[in-house]
Amino acid sequence: MAELSVGLPMHVASHMSGGRDLWSEPLPERPDDPEAAVWRALGEVLDPELPVSVTDLGLIYGVRVDGGRVEVRLTFTATACPCMEFIEEDVRDRLLAEPWITAVEIEQVWDPPWTSARISPAGRRALRGAGVSA
Amino acid sequence: MNARDFSPEVREALQRLILSLADTKRMLGIRYSDWLLGAPSIESGIATASMSQDEWGHARLLYAMLKDFGVDPVEVEHSRPPAEYCSASCLDEPFADWAAVVAGVVVVDGTLSLALERFATGAYDAARRRIPKMLAEEAFHRDFGQAWMRRISEGSEEGRQLLAAAVESMLPDVVTCLLPGDDEAELLAGAGVTGQPGDARARLGRRLAEPLAALGMVPAADPPLPGDWIASRRRPAGEPAGDAVERARGDRNRALFVE
């Protein structure tokens, strides 16, 4: 599911919060590369307003895994983004869906400031597909 | 540097600086929102909604810095009486008309941004990490304010007079409150938290020179501290109107509080 956010069809604009209806099945056991698994899982969490994942939007500044505890460094497109709580809840719910993840700590970060330059090529394609220029 | 790395005197002054910036942003957001409807055009009014959103986002990030000083930001945001607010006094009452809103964007928001720039380039790490995002968002406010200022300056004499009067009433107050030249400002500059207040005032004067010249005005050079200056609140005596503080605190929504 790593490519989930690439070329998302238009209909995902009507997805459930965070794209949770599109989330893949949790892994049955702890993966060999937990950090990569966390990034893949975060790649399935969609922005509440746009059909693009939080990873492709460039909102994830870092991930750290310590046993079953995951730390996520997360930024937002705006300091008063009205979707902050939704995004944090979606990130937390997606990660905690994995049985090997027992705790999620989210740190809000603002350095460096987010700009549209952080959107990945895949994110730009997805946004263009939804009629949003980036 | 973190809060604990400064001397107790600098820590106290730093805390008051944060509160002054945060409270002014919070009240500015309220004053923009007063004009969400009723502006000269629908689009211009709606723009104040975006600017209100930014101001409150910035205020929240600034209040959160108080945690470094052992202060609960939720308590500060939702429990203080108006008499404890440290916002610039020109925001105590609503902007009287759209000319005052434009003056608020150019003069109050512009001075706030300059004060934040000084803070973001100083020694306090939390300011260095959080303020650049605020300044990026403020670029749109600056463009909006300057475009409106040009429009009014090139319009009717009555409009120019309204705008000039609004600028004249706000500028000395906002320079005094946000770029004070008192002992505390010197203390913060000496600790590397901000630059020298005199330099900032000179820079503000240069920034405002062109838009004010179009109104036949020159920036107030160096307003003195008023006789009723309250050092602990970094503002003259007085307080924001009670209804604005009730909105800011969310008094009527206590039962729905989610933070």
Contacts between the chains, C-beta under 8 A, distances in Angstrom:
chain1	res1	chain2	res2	distance
A	78	B	53	7.4
A	78	B	54	7.3
A	78	B	57	6.4
A	78	B	137	6.6
A	79	B	54	6.6
A	79	B	57	3.1
A	79	B	58	5.7
A	79	B	60	7.3
A	79	B	61	5.8
A	79	B	133	5.9
A	79	B	134	6.2
A	79	B	137	6.3
A	80	B	53	4.5
A	80	B	54	6.2
A	80	B	56	5.5
A	80	B	57	2.8
A	80	B	58	7.9
A	80	B	60	7.1
A	81	B	57	7.6
A	82	B	53	7.7
A	85	B	258	8.0
A	109	B	129	7.6
A	110	B	61	7.0
A	110	B	129	6.1
A	110	B	130	4.8
A	110	B	132	7.5
A	110	B	133	4.5
A	111	B	128	7.6
A	111	B	129	4.0
A	111	B	130	7.2
A	111	B	132	6.9
A	111	B	133	7.7
A	112	B	132	7.3
A	113	B	132	4.9
A	113	B	133	3.8
A	113	B	136	5.1
A	114	B	133	7.1
A	115	B	136	7.1
